[in-house]
Amino acid sequence: MALKKDKQKVLGETFSDDRVRGFLEIEPRDCINTDYLRLERAYRSMNADNFTTFVQFFVEANYDINAQNPRGLNLLQEIQEHHQASEYRSALKAGGAKI
């Protein structure tokens, strides 16, 4: 039996600052650096403008913009080849991310 999605994906949605800050409160997981997980979830969930705001909040909270995933890559390195991620890469670089 196939399960039906109960929610449509919303593209281009603009988040309030409080909702953007909510991504800073992600719970840690054993196998993934929590700071990396915060960045990745924000990247996958937000439009570029919201992500830019998120990166500012992230850096202000003294989280690690160069946190690595289990493969040893930070988010900037991970999305380097994503064709539509140039604004996201710019936001990460502005926040201090290094390749």
C-alpha positions as CSV (number, residue, x, y, z in Angstrom):
1,M,0.0,0.0,0.0
2,A,1.4,3.4,-1.0
3,L,1.2,6.2,1.5
4,K,-0.1,9.6,0.4
5,K,1.7,12.8,1.4
6,D,-0.4,14.8,3.8
7,K,1.2,18.1,3.1
8,Q,2.1,20.0,-0.1
9,K,5.7,21.4,-0.3
10,V,5.5,25.1,-0.3
11,L,8.1,26.8,-2.5
12,G,9.3,30.4,-2.1
13,E,7.7,30.8,1.3
14,T,9.0,33.7,3.3
15,F,9.7,33.1,7.0
16,S,9.4,35.5,9.9
17,D,12.6,36.2,11.9
18,D,11.3,34.1,14.7
19,R,10.7,31.2,12.4
20,V,14.2,31.6,11.0
21,R,15.6,31.6,14.5
22,G,13.7,28.4,15.2
23,F,16.2,26.6,13.0
24,L,18.9,27.3,15.6
25,E,17.1,25.1,18.1
26,I,17.5,21.8,16.2
27,E,18.2,18.9,18.5
28,P,21.6,17.2,18.2
29,R,22.0,13.7,16.6
30,D,24.7,11.2,17.4
31,C,26.2,10.9,13.9
32,I,26.0,14.5,12.6
33,N,27.6,17.7,14.0
34,T,24.7,19.8,15.3
35,D,26.0,23.0,13.7
36,Y,26.2,21.3,10.3
37,L,22.7,19.9,10.8
38,R,21.3,23.3,11.6
39,L,22.9,24.8,8.4
40,E,21.8,21.9,6.2
41,R,18.2,22.0,7.4
42,A,18.0,25.7,6.9
43,Y,19.5,25.4,3.4
44,R,17.0,22.7,2.4
45,S,14.0,24.6,3.9
46,M,14.5,28.3,3.2
47,N,14.6,30.5,0.2
48,A,17.9,32.4,-0.3
49,D,16.8,35.6,1.5
50,N,15.7,33.7,4.6
51,F,18.9,31.6,4.5
52,T,21.0,34.8,4.4
53,T,19.1,36.0,7.6
54,F,19.6,32.6,9.2
55,V,23.4,32.7,8.6
56,Q,23.5,36.1,10.3
57,F,21.7,34.7,13.3
58,F,23.8,31.6,13.2
59,V,27.1,33.5,13.3
60,E,25.8,35.9,16.0
61,A,25.0,32.8,18.1
62,N,28.7,31.8,17.8
63,Y,27.9,28.5,16.0
64,D,30.5,27.0,13.7
65,I,29.9,28.0,10.1
66,N,32.6,25.5,9.0
67,A,31.1,22.6,10.9
68,Q,31.6,19.3,9.0
69,N,29.3,16.5,8.0
70,P,30.3,12.8,8.5
71,R,32.2,13.0,5.1
72,G,34.4,15.8,6.4
73,L,32.8,18.6,4.3
74,N,31.3,21.8,5.5
75,L,28.0,23.0,3.9
76,L,29.8,25.4,1.5
77,Q,31.9,22.5,0.2
78,E,28.9,20.2,0.0
79,I,26.8,22.6,-2.1
80,Q,29.7,23.8,-4.3
81,E,28.3,21.9,-7.4
82,H,24.6,22.7,-6.8
83,H,23.6,24.8,-9.8
84,Q,21.0,27.0,-8.1
85,A,22.8,27.6,-4.9
86,S,24.9,30.6,-5.7
87,E,23.0,32.9,-3.3
88,Y,23.3,30.3,-0.6
89,R,27.1,30.0,-1.2
90,S,27.4,33.8,-1.0
91,A,25.6,33.9,2.3
92,L,27.8,31.2,3.7
93,K,31.0,33.0,2.5
94,A,29.8,36.2,4.0
95,G,29.3,34.4,7.3
96,G,32.9,33.2,7.2
97,A,32.6,29.7,5.6
98,K,35.8,28.5,3.8
99,I,36.2,26.0,1.0
